[in-house]
């Protein structure tokens, strides 16, 4: 069965980008206007610290330009992502990227110029010009970077090279999204095209032969690109490492975590705590092997459902109702916002040829928070919908309760909002059912959520950290080295009772998040934090719901660690991860008791 073309997808199942721009002419009009407005930005050079009024005027003008640039960016990229074979929308993304570089070029004097002075002068400006307080967190955060900012000319060079410096990621995305094809596999006697999108369906199949075929076809295909993808990854690591060193960070990971104001110990504590509890993960795989009645368990077996009789396909309409019902505990205002996502077409639902794989929520102050899905009708697609809606609701609350300057929350806290939704959904369904098989099915899905979000993402986080550390020690990240190190890590995380198929050494190549610079650990932290929040909602009711909504409203007005304290989560203490491990252990126990 071939993928549909974009033109064959029903309009009601696509997202509506007309609230951003009704026509391409409107896009081009804004684009040309912004090109002119940008020209005046460097007129402020050398004047920012002269008067409080001048600084305020610049920050306001800069915000207006940034907002227009973001509108152009989201329209271009959202248009491109639903059909990466469309050269016209690709051209729009390049146009916006070039404009973004021009803005950065025109403003690269700002941070070095501000940091020539002391923050005490800015504090005096607040008293002279109270409207500057709107930018207080932004300015305070700027001065936090004082020891990591280069001089104006050096910052300008990095800005001019920014597109080239990010080329590894761009090449990787083009290769994996648009150029790599996987051929066909045999399903129920019919040749079916394998894609990254439907791979999840086949690797979860009840038919072991289908699972094996999908596994082997996917990773053999990636093996053919081993040297190319290894090069893109290695050069990405090298680029990030060199910039971190140039900017006076002790390591790449410190440079990455600095933007969130998160200590590296939080990252390390996650890996240490999860590694300390790998025996619980081994118990999970032993349980699966027992339930599936397998003499030996291969890696292509670990995604098969333990509760075959209850597994079903969902229409998108059914998924919508399940999510709305499951999240009703968050109150009427939250659910009103959820309904907007469906009624106003925030969501692009189904897969089509050339569409970017996976799922995401993307939007900002002047757009809807759009959701890209590749909905296949599996239960995981239902939880993905809940997950992405968590991001979108977070965006709505942030933008409605903050000025533009502090409306954008950090990614570190974003994964909390999404996984709270996932947990609330499955816990709601567990309470609702008296059917033993359905309960087992839901418990199984809860176990899989923990396996994929905490254990798997922590494994990815450890791989990424190990590879950066290896590079910084002078080890060359060849394809052979990367494959071997990934294979050894997989063996550690899956334990002695799972057969570690050789092809798994190529799996790291299909993980786009390795180009997002120490991103994946946030998924594991997010679910662990979400466990604490959901537990509080269950035990404390409205008080905890209000604290959670207050957390969503903070936007970017605080550092992430401070924001989480609003809903009583302290990420500096690994206890919340230990509690999540205990919850995973108790869920395994509950599953066994219901067999």
C-alpha positions in Angstrom: 0.0 0.0 0.0 1.6 3.2 -1.2 1.6 6.5 0.8 -0.9 9.1 -0.3 0.3 12.3 -1.9 -0.2 15.5 0.0 -2.9 16.5 -2.5 -4.9 13.4 -1.6 -5.3 14.2 2.1 -8.7 15.5 3.1 -8.5 19.2 4.0 -10.3 18.7 7.3 -7.5 16.4 8.4 -4.8 19.0 7.7 -3.7 21.9 9.8 -5.0 25.4 8.9 -2.1 27.8 8.4 -4.2 30.7 7.1 -4.3 32.3 10.6 -0.6 33.0 10.1 -0.8 34.0 6.4 -3.9 33.7 4.2 -1.8 33.7 1.0 1.8 33.5 -0.2 1.4 37.1 -1.2 0.9 38.0 2.5 4.0 36.1 3.4 6.1 37.9 0.8 4.7 41.2 1.8 5.8 40.6 5.5 9.1 39.3 4.3 9.9 42.4 2.2 8.7 44.7 5.0 10.9 43.0 7.5 13.9 43.2 5.3 13.6 46.9 5.4 12.9 47.1 9.1 16.0 45.1 9.9 18.3 47.7 8.3 17.8 50.1 11.2 18.8 47.7 14.0 22.5 48.5 14.0 21.7 52.2 14.5 21.6 51.4 18.2 25.1 50.1 18.2 27.2 51.9 20.9 24.1 53.5 22.4 22.4 50.7 24.5 23.9 51.7 27.8 23.7 55.5 27.3 20.0 55.9 28.4 17.3 53.7 29.8 14.9 55.0 27.2 17.2 54.0 24.3 17.6 50.4 25.7 13.8 50.1 26.1 13.3 51.5 22.5 15.7 48.9 21.1 14.2 46.0 23.0 10.7 46.9 21.9 11.8 47.2 18.3 13.8 44.0 18.5 10.8 42.2 19.9 8.6 43.4 17.1 11.1 42.2 14.5 11.5 38.9 16.2 7.8 38.3 16.3 7.5 39.0 12.5 10.5 36.8 11.9 8.9 33.9 13.9 5.7 34.2 11.9 7.6 33.8 8.7 9.6 31.0 10.2 6.6 29.0 11.4 4.7 29.4 8.2 7.6 28.3 6.0 8.7 25.4 8.1 5.2 24.1 8.9 4.4 24.2 5.2 7.6 22.4 4.3 7.3 19.7 7.0 4.1 18.3 5.5 5.7 17.7 2.1 9.5 17.8 2.2 9.6 17.1 -1.6 8.0 20.5 -2.3 10.8 22.7 -3.6 8.6 25.9 -3.3 8.2 25.5 0.5 11.8 24.5 0.8 12.7 27.8 -0.8 10.6 29.7 1.8 12.5 28.0 4.6 15.9 29.1 3.0 14.6 32.6 2.6 13.6 32.8 6.3 16.9 31.2 7.4 18.8 33.9 5.4 16.7 36.6 7.0 17.3 35.2 10.4 21.0 35.3 9.7 20.7 38.9 8.7 18.9 39.7 11.9 21.6 38.0 13.9 24.2 39.8 12.0 22.6 43.2 12.7 22.2 42.4 16.4 25.4 40.5 17.2 26.7 43.7 18.9 24.0 43.6 21.5 25.2 41.1 24.0 28.9 42.0 23.9 27.9 45.7 24.3 25.6 45.1 27.2 28.3 43.0 28.9 30.8 45.8 28.8 28.8 47.2 31.7 27.7 45.7 34.9 24.2 44.5 35.7 24.0 47.1 38.4 23.6 49.7 35.7 20.6 47.8 34.2 19.1 47.7 37.7 19.3 51.5 37.8 17.6 51.7 34.4 14.6 49.7 35.9 14.0 52.6 38.3 14.3 55.2 35.6 12.1 53.3 33.0 9.7 50.9 34.7 8.7 49.4 31.3 12.1 47.8 31.2 11.0 45.4 33.9 9.1 43.4 31.2 12.6 42.4 30.0 14.1 41.8 33.4 14.4 38.0 33.2 15.8 38.3 29.6 18.4 40.9 30.7 19.4 39.0 33.9 19.9 35.9 31.8 22.0 37.8 29.3 24.4 38.9 32.1 24.6 35.2 33.3 26.5 34.5 30.0 29.2 37.2 30.7 32.1 34.8 30.8 30.9 32.9 27.7 30.4 35.7 25.3 33.1 36.6 22.8 34.0 40.0 21.5 31.8 41.6 18.8 33.9 40.5 15.8 34.2 37.0 17.0 30.4 36.7 17.7 29.9 38.2 14.2 32.0 35.4 12.6 30.0 32.7 14.4 26.7 34.3 13.3 27.9 34.5 9.7 28.8 30.9 9.8 25.7 29.7 11.7 24.0 28.1 8.7 27.2 26.2 7.7 27.7 25.2 11.3 24.3 23.6 11.4 24.7 21.9 8.0 25.2 18.4 9.5 21.7 18.4 10.9 20.2 19.7 7.7 22.0 17.1 5.6 20.9 14.4 8.0 17.3 15.5 7.9 17.3 15.7 4.1 18.8 12.2 3.8 16.5 10.5 6.3 13.2 12.4 5.6 13.3 12.6 1.8 16.0 10.4 0.3 16.2 7.1 2.2 13.6 4.5 1.2 13.3 1.1 2.9 11.6 -1.0 0.2 8.8 -3.6 0.9 8.2 -6.3 3.4 5.7 -9.2 3.2 2.6 -8.7 5.4 -0.3 -11.3 5.2 1.0 -12.4 1.8 1.1 -8.8 0.4 4.1 -6.6 -0.4 3.8 -3.5 1.8 6.1 -0.4 1.7 8.1 0.0 4.9 8.5 3.6 6.1 9.7 5.2 9.3 6.1 6.1 10.1 4.7 2.6 9.8 7.7 0.8 11.2 6.2 1.3 14.6 3.1 -0.6 13.5 5.1 -3.5 12.1 7.6 -3.8 15.0 4.6 -4.1 17.3 2.9 -6.8 15.2 1.6 -10.0 16.7 3.3 -11.8 13.8 6.9 -12.4 14.8 8.0 -12.8 11.2 6.6 -9.4 10.3 8.5 -7.9 13.3 11.7 -9.6 12.2 11.4 -8.5 8.6 10.7 -4.9 9.6 13.6 -4.8 12.0 16.1 -6.3 9.5 14.9 -4.3 6.5 15.0 -1.0 8.4 18.5 -1.5 10.0 20.1 -3.1 6.9 19.0 0.0 5.0 20.6 2.3 7.6 23.7 0.1 7.5 24.1 1.1 3.8 24.4 4.8 4.9 26.7 4.0 7.9 29.6 6.1 6.8 27.5 9.1 5.6 25.5 9.3 8.8 28.5 8.8 11.0 30.2 11.7 9.2 27.1 14.0 9.8 27.1 13.0 13.4 30.8 13.3 13.9 30.9 16.8 12.4 27.9 17.9 14.4 29.7 16.7 17.6 32.9 18.4 16.5 31.2 21.7 15.7 29.3 21.8 19.1 32.5 20.8 21.0 34.6 23.5 19.3 32.1 26.3 19.9 31.8 25.2 23.6 35.5 25.4 23.9 35.7 28.8 22.1 33.1 30.1 24.5 34.9 29.0 27.6 32.8 26.1 28.8 34.4 23.1 30.5 32.5 20.7 28.2 29.9 20.4 25.5 27.3 19.1 28.0 27.9 22.1 30.3 27.5 24.4 27.3 24.2 22.8 26.4 22.7 22.7 29.9 23.8 26.3 30.6 20.8 27.8 28.7 18.4 26.0 31.1 20.6 27.0 34.1 20.7 23.2 34.9 23.7 21.7 36.6 25.4 18.7 34.9 24.7 16.8 38.1 21.0 16.6 37.1 22.0 14.8 33.9 24.5 12.6 35.7 22.0 11.8 38.5 19.5 10.6 35.9 21.9 8.1 34.3 23.2 6.9 37.7 19.7 6.4 39.1 18.4 4.6 36.1 21.5 2.4 35.8 21.0 1.5 39.5 17.5 0.3 38.7 18.2 -1.6 35.5 17.3 -4.8 37.3 13.7 -3.6 37.3 13.9 -3.2 33.5 15.3 -6.7 33.2 12.3 -7.9 35.2 10.1 -6.2 32.7 11.7 -8.0 29.7 11.6 -11.4 31.6 7.8 -10.7 32.1 7.4 -10.0 28.4 9.3 -13.1 27.4 7.1 -15.2 29.7 3.8 -13.7 28.5 4.7 -14.0 24.8 5.8 -17.6 25.5 9.2 -17.1 23.7 12.0 -19.5 24.2 14.4 -16.7 23.3 13.7 -13.0 23.1 15.2 -10.9 20.3 15.3 -7.2 20.1 12.5 -7.3 17.5 10.3 -8.9 20.1 10.5 -6.2 22.8 7.9 -4.0 21.2 5.2 -6.7 20.8 2.2 -6.3 22.9 1.8 -8.6 25.9 -2.0 -8.3 25.6 -2.9 -9.3 22.0 -6.6 -9.8 22.5 -7.3 -6.2 23.5 -5.1 -4.5 21.0 -7.3 -2.5 18.6 -7.2 0.3 16.0 -8.7 3.7 16.8 -10.2 6.2 14.5 -9.0 9.8 15.1 -12.5 10.7 16.3 -12.2 8.0 19.0 -8.8 9.2 20.0 -10.1 12.7 20.4 -12.9 11.6 22.7 -10.5 9.4 24.8 -8.1 12.3 25.3 -10.8 14.9 26.2 -12.3 12.5 28.7 -9.0 11.5 30.2 -7.8 15.1 30.7 -11.1 16.5 32.1 -9.6 16.3 35.6 -7.5 19.4 34.7 -10.7 21.6 34.7 -13.0 23.4 32.4 -10.5 26.1 31.2 -7.9 23.5 30.2 -10.5 21.5 28.3 -11.9 24.5 26.5 -8.4 25.1 25.2 -8.2 21.4 24.1 -11.3 21.7 22.1 -9.9 24.7 20.2 -7.1 22.4 18.9 -9.7 20.3 17.2 -12.2 22.9 16.2 -9.7 25.4 14.8 -7.6 22.7 12.9 -4.3 23.0 14.9 -3.6 19.4 14.0 -2.2 17.8 10.8 -3.3 14.2 11.3 -2.2 11.6 8.7 1.0 10.5 7.0 1.6 11.4 3.3 4.5 11.0 0.9 7.3 13.4 1.9 5.8 14.3 5.2 8.3 14.6 8.1 8.2 11.6 10.4 7.3 11.5 14.0 5.2 14.1 15.8 5.6 17.6 17.4 3.9 20.6 18.6 5.1 23.9 17.2 4.0 27.5 17.6 4.5 30.8 19.4 3.0 34.1 20.5 1.3 35.0 17.2 0.4 31.6 15.8 -1.7 28.7 17.0 0.4 25.9 18.6 0.2 23.5 15.7 0.6 19.7 16.0 2.1 17.4 13.4 1.1 13.8 13.7 1.5 10.6 11.6 -1.6 9.0 12.9 -1.8 5.2 12.2 -4.6 4.3 14.6 -2.6 2.5 17.2 -3.0 3.1 20.9 0.5 4.8 20.9 -1.0 7.3 18.4 -3.7 8.1 20.9 -1.1 8.8 23.6 1.0 10.8 21.2 -2.0 13.0 20.6 -2.3 13.5 24.3 1.4 14.1 24.6 1.5 16.8 21.8 -1.6 18.5 23.1 0.3 18.8 26.4 2.9 20.9 24.6 0.2 22.9 22.8 -1.7 23.7 26.0 1.5 24.7 27.7 2.1 27.1 24.8 -1.4 28.6 25.1 -1.1 29.1 28.8 2.3 30.6 28.5 1.4 33.1 25.8 -1.9 34.1 27.4 -0.3 34.9 30.7 3.0 36.5 29.8 4.2 39.4 27.6 6.1 38.3 24.5 9.5 38.7 26.2 8.7 35.9 28.7 6.2 33.9 26.8 8.5 31.1 25.6 9.2 28.3 28.0 12.4 26.2 27.9 12.3 22.8 26.4 13.5 21.4 29.7 10.0 21.9 31.2 8.1 21.2 27.9 8.3 17.4 28.3 6.7 17.7 31.7 3.5 19.1 30.3 3.3 16.5 27.6 3.9 13.4 29.8 1.5 14.6 32.5 -1.2 14.3 29.8 -0.1 10.8 28.9 -0.2 9.6 32.5 -3.5 11.2 33.2 -5.0 9.5 30.2 -3.9 6.0 31.0 -4.7 6.3 34.7 -8.2 7.6 33.9 -8.7 4.6 31.6 -7.5 2.2 34.2 -10.0 3.5 36.8 -12.8 3.3 34.2 -12.4 -0.3 33.3 -13.5 -3.5 35.1 -12.4 -5.6 32.2 -9.4 -7.6 33.2 -8.0 -7.9 29.7 -8.4 -4.2 29.1 -6.7 -3.5 32.4 -3.8 -5.6 31.4 -3.6 -3.9 28.1 -3.5 -0.4 29.8 -0.9 -1.6 32.4 1.1 -2.9 29.5 1.0 0.4 27.7 2.0 2.2 31.0 5.0 -0.1 31.3 5.9 0.6 27.7 5.7 4.3 28.3 8.2 4.0 31.1 10.4 1.7 29.1 10.5 4.1 26.1 10.5 7.4 27.9 12.7 6.9 30.9 14.9 3.9 30.2 15.3 4.2 26.4 15.8 8.0 26.5 18.3 7.7 29.3 20.2 5.1 27.2 20.2 7.6 24.3 21.3 10.4 26.7 24.2 8.2 28.0 25.3 7.4 24.4 25.3 11.1 23.4 27.3 12.0 26.6 29.7 9.2 26.0 30.3 10.2 22.4 31.0 13.8 23.2 33.3 12.8 26.0 35.1 10.4 23.7 35.5 13.2 21.1 36.8 15.6 23.7 39.4 13.0 24.7 40.6 12.8 21.1 38.9 9.6 20.1 37.8 9.7 16.4 34.1 8.9 16.1 34.3 6.5 13.1 31.3 4.5 12.0 32.9 1.4 13.5 33.5 3.1 16.9 30.0 4.6 17.0 28.3 1.2 16.1 30.3 -0.8 18.6 29.8 1.7 21.5 26.0 1.8 20.8 25.9 -2.0 20.7 27.6 -2.3 24.1 25.2 0.2 25.6 22.2 -1.7 24.2 23.5 -4.9 25.8 23.8 -3.1 29.2 20.2 -1.8 29.1 18.5 -4.9 27.8 20.3 -7.3 30.1 21.4 -11.0 29.9 18.0 -12.5 28.9 17.5 -10.6 25.6 19.4 -11.6 22.4 21.2 -8.5 21.2 20.9 -8.8 17.4 23.9 -7.4 15.6 21.9 -5.0 13.4 20.9 -3.0 16.5 24.3 -1.3 16.3 22.9 0.9 13.5 19.9 2.1 15.5 21.5 5.3 16.7 21.5 6.4 13.1 17.7 6.8 13.0 17.5 9.0 16.1 17.2 12.7 14.9 17.4 14.0 18.5 21.1 13.3 18.6 21.3 16.5 16.5 19.4 18.5 19.1 22.4 18.8 21.4 21.7 16.9 24.7 17.9 17.0 24.3 16.8 13.4 25.0 17.5 13.4 28.8 14.6 15.9 29.1 12.1 13.2 28.1 13.2 11.0 31.0 13.3 13.9 33.5 9.9 15.1 32.2 8.1 11.7 32.8 9.7 11.4 36.2 8.5 14.9 37.2 5.1 14.1 35.7 4.8 11.1 37.9 5.2 13.4 40.9 2.7 16.0 39.6 0.1 13.3 38.7 0.5 11.7 42.1 -0.2 15.0 43.7 -3.3 15.6 41.5 -4.6 12.2 42.5 -4.0 12.7 46.2 -4.5 16.5 46.7 -7.1 17.3 44.0 -7.9 20.9 43.1 -4.9 22.3 45.1 -2.5 20.3 42.9 -4.3 21.1 39.7 -4.1 24.8 40.4 -0.4 24.5 41.2 0.1 22.6 37.9 -1.8 25.3 35.9 0.3 28.0 37.7 3.4 26.1 36.5 2.0 26.1 32.9 1.4 29.9 33.1 5.0 30.7 34.1 6.2 30.6 30.5 9.7 31.8 30.4 9.5 34.1 33.4 11.7 31.9 35.5 14.5 29.4 35.1 13.1 25.8 34.5 14.2 24.5 37.9 12.4 27.4 39.6 9.3 26.8 37.5 9.0 23.2 38.5 9.2 24.2 42.2 5.9 26.0 41.6 4.3 22.5 41.3 6.5 21.0 44.1 9.1 19.2 41.8 12.7 19.5 42.9 15.0 18.2 40.0 18.2 18.8 42.1 17.1 15.8 44.3 17.1 12.4 42.4 14.4 11.1 44.7 11.7 12.0 42.2 13.5 9.6 39.7 13.7 6.9 42.4 10.0 7.3 43.0 9.3 6.9 39.3 11.4 3.7 39.3 9.3 2.4 42.2 6.2 3.2 40.3 7.5 1.2 37.3 8.2 -1.7 39.7 4.8 -1.5 41.2 3.2 -1.5 37.8 5.0 -4.7 36.8 3.8 -6.2 40.0 0.2 -5.2 39.3 0.4 -6.6 35.8 1.6 -10.0 37.2 -1.3 -10.0 39.7 -3.8 -9.5 37.0 -2.5 -12.3 34.7 
